[in-house]
Amino acid sequence: MKRVLDVLTSVRLAVVIIAVLAILSGLSTLVPQGLDPGWYRAAYPAWLSGAVLGLSFHRFFSSVLFAVPAAAFVVNLLACTLKRFAAQLRLGKRGRHGPDVLHLGILMLAAAGLASALTQAYAPVRLAVGDAIELAQGTVVTVAALEAPRHPDGRPIDWITRLRVTGAGRTGGADADDRGRDASVSVNHPFHADGIGLYQYSWEEGDTVRVATADGERRLGLDEELELDDGRRVAWAADLSDTATGLRAAGLVIDGEPVGLRVGDEAYGVRLLAMGPETRTVLLVGRDPAYPLVLAAFVVLCAGLAMVAWGRVRAVLKEED
């Protein structure tokens, strides 16, 4: 048992784990996180995108590469904290628990990270220019423009979604007036309002069909499906356009019934309004309830660092006396 405890509390083990985490975390900063796999295949050579996706490096902090050394570090740190705290109590040393508080903050941060991974809820939303979504407290976010700058060889540099923010619950600011304000979302630069985050996830370019139903106007990409409020499903199954005549038609499947519609045609309460090329942004929209826990962990970390620093200052002052 003592040998196992010695291994768990080994400083060498902690140094190795920290080095592994530091190297892997540093490498992960070179890879934009949480994007659609298609982005990596388009932006990187085949061998590199295969490695990034195969190792889940595009979602590093929820991957095995991070989870295993992080778990080992938590076990090591917890064992060291308990061993040191027990020793301090046995020796009757008071006011020397700065390192213990620091360790506690790190453990809280690890717990907050786990809670975040288990409780955060995000869903992808596809939006074209002019589309809008309403957030929790009345904030309305409308897509004003879409920008996709590229390298000379065609690889994407970034995806940028320009937003117009209006509504009673919008976030404040110097430029927030009755007309709303401008904002943007891009890779690694989210937008937050009403406690909800919008993150740039993907980018879609291709033909879409726009249909009108009892629920309002909806968009569909090829092979996409939507569910109406009455429970029926509508899918765009095929492009029936005639290249010889230039006439365009969409092969839709409405609640299991295949129909071919041209612009203006209607069947089973679904009217085809438009058909053609369109660019849509895909945003991840949601919230992370564990975020306050992360802030609390940083507060404890700062308190531990302050206690350690004050202990060092007191020791220096004693030596000078």
N, C-alpha and C positions, 0 to 999 in steps of 0.2 A: 504493500500500500504506500509506504514511504517513497519507494522508487517511482511509482506512478505519479505521486504528488510532486516529486522533484522535477519530473519531466514536464508536468503541466505548468509549473511555476518557473520554468527555465527562462532566463533572460535571453539566451541564445535562440530559443524557439520563438520568442516574441520578436527578436530582431529579424529572423528569417521570414516570419509571416508578414511583418510590416514591409520588408523589402519587396516581397512578392506582390503585396497589395499596392504598394507605391508604383512599381513598374507597370503592372496591369492597368491601374487607374490612369497613370500617365498616358499609356498607349490609347486608352479608351477616349481620352479627350481629343484625339486626332480623328475620331470617327463620330460624325453627327449621330445622336442617339434617337431611337424610337421611330425612325422613318419607315415608310413602306419598303419592302425588299426590292421592289423595282427601281427605287432611287439608287441603291448601292450597285445594282447590276448595270445601270446606265452611267453612273459616275466613276466606277472603278473598273480596272481590267478584270477579266473573268476569274483569274486565279485569286485576286485579292478580294473580290466580292464573295467568292465561294468560301474563303477563309473567314471573312467577317460574319457571314450568315451561318456558316457551319458551326462556328464557335459561339454564336449568339453575341458577338461583340457589339452588334448594333443595339442590344439591350443589356449592356454589360452588368448593370447593378441588379439585374434579376437573373443573371446567368450562373451556371455552375462555377465558372471561372472566378466569380466574385464570392458566391455563397460559401464555398468550401473553405477558402482561407479566412474569410470573415468570421465564420462560425468557430474556426480553430482559434482565432485571435480573441473572440469573446470568452471562450472557455479558459484560455491562458490568462486573460486579464482578470476574470472573475476569481480564479484560483489564487492569483497573486494578491488581489485586493483583500480577500477573506483571510489569507495567511498573514498579511502585514497588519491588518486591523486587529486580528486576535493577538498578535505579538505586542502591538501598541497598548492594548488593554491590559495585558499581563504585566507589562513594565510600568503601567500607570502614567504613561506620557500623554498629557492633555495638550490640546492646541496644536498638535503636529499631524493633523489629518488632511492637510492640503493635497498630498498625492492620492489619498483615499477618495476625496471629493472629485479630484480630476478623473480618476478611474471610474467613479460612479457616473460622471458625465458622459464618458465614452461608452459605457454600458447602456446608458439611457439612449444615446444616439443610435446604437445598434438596434435597441428595442424599437425605437421610433421608426427606423428604416424598415424593420420587419412589419410593424403595424401599417406603415404606408403601403408596402407591397400587398398586404392582405385586404386593406379597406379602400384603397383608391378605386374610383369608378370613372372610366372614360369610354366614350363611344365615338366612332368616326361619323362626320357629317360632311356630305358633298354639296358644295355651293358654287354656283356660277355668278358672274357679275350681275348685280341686282337682287340676288337672293338674300334673305335675311333670316336670322334666328332670334328668338327672345329668350333672355336668360332669366334667372330665378326671381329677381326683384324688379322686373320691368325694363331692364336695359335691352335695347334692340340693337343688334349688330348687323349691319348691311355690308355686303361685299361691294366696294366701290371700284376696285381695279385689281387685276392679276398681273404680276410681273415674273418672268422666268429668265433672267440673264444667263447666258451660256458662254462657255469657252469657245475659241475659234474652231475647235474640233467637234463642237456640238454638245459636249458634256455640260450638265447643269451646274451653274455656280451657286444658285440659291433659288428658293421658291418664296415669293413675297406676296402676301395677301393684304391689300389695302382695305381698311375698314372705315365705315362711318358709324359712330356710336351715338345713339340717341335714347331717350326714354327717361322716366323718373328715377330709375335706379342706377344711372350711369355713374362712372367714377368721376371724381372732381378733378379740377385742374385749371390753370390760368386760361386755357382756351376752351373750357367747357361752358357754353352758353346755351340759349334756348334752341339754337340750330344744331346742337350736338358738337362732336369733335372728331378729328381724324386719329386713327391709330393703325397699327400694322402688326402682322404676325409673319415671322420667318423662322427658318431652321434655328433652333436654340434661342429664339427670342419670342416667348409667348406673350399673350395679352390676358390680363385678369380683370374681371368685373363681377360684382355680386358674389364673390367667393368662388367663382368658376374660372377655370383656365382654358384658353384656346391655344392649342399647339399645332404648328405646321407639321402635317403627317405625310401627305402625298400630293400628287399632281396628276390630273387626268386630262389627256388631250385625245379627242376622237369624236366620232359621230354620236349624237344623242337624238332621242325623240322627246318632244314635249307634248304631253297629253292633258286634257281637261276632264276631270271627273267630278262627282258630287263633293269630293273632298277639296277641290281646288286644282290648280295646275301642279303637275309633277313631271320630273325628268327621269329618263331611263337611258342607260347605256346598253350596248349590245350584250345580251346574256344576263342583264340585270333584271331583278324582279322587285315589285313593290306590293305591299298589302294595303288595301283600301280599308276605310273605317267599317264597312259592312262585312269585312272578312274575306272578300274576294281578292284574288291575286292577279296582277298584270305583269307580264314579262315580254321583253322584246327579244324574240327568238331568232329572227332572221332579217336580213336586208334584202327586200324584194325589188330593189330599184332596177330599172331597165336601162342599161348603159347605151343602148342603140338609140332610144327615143329621148333619154334624159329624164324620163318620168321616175319619180321616187315613190317608193311604197315601203311600209314597214310590216313585217310579219309579227303580229302580236299574239300572245296567248292570254285570253281573258277568262279567268276561272276555269281553265282546262280546255277552252274552245279556241282553236286557231283561226285567226282572221287576218286578212290583208287590207291595210288601210293606207290611203293617200291623204295628204294634207287636206283637212276639211271633212274627211269621212268620219262617221261615228258608228260604233257597234257596242251593244250591251252597256250603254251609258258611258262609253269612253270615246272621246273625240281626239283625233290626231291634229294638233295645232301646228307643229313645226318638226322638221327633220333636217339635220345638218351638222357640220362640225362645231364643236364647242369645247372650251377649256373650263375645267372645274378644279377648284382647290378642295383638298380633303383635310379637314381639321379634326383633331381629337379634342372633344369637349367634355369636361368633367371636373371633379374636385377631389382633393386629397384630405380627408378628415384628420389624418395624423400629423398634418403640418404643424399645429400648435405644440405637439410633443417634440418635434424636431427643434423648435425655438426654445422650449424648456430645457432640452438637453444642452443647447449651446449656452444658455444662462448658467447652468451648473458647471459646464466646462470652464467658462470664464471665471466663475467663483473659485474653482479649484486652482486655476492658474494664478489668480490674485493671492490666494492663501499660500501657495508655494513661493511666489515672489516675496511676499511679506515675511515669510519664514527666513528666506535668504538674507533680506535686508536686516532683520533682527540679529541674525548670526554675525553679520559684518559689523553691526554697531557694537555688539558684545565684544568682538575681537579688538576694536578700536579703544574700548574702555579699559 
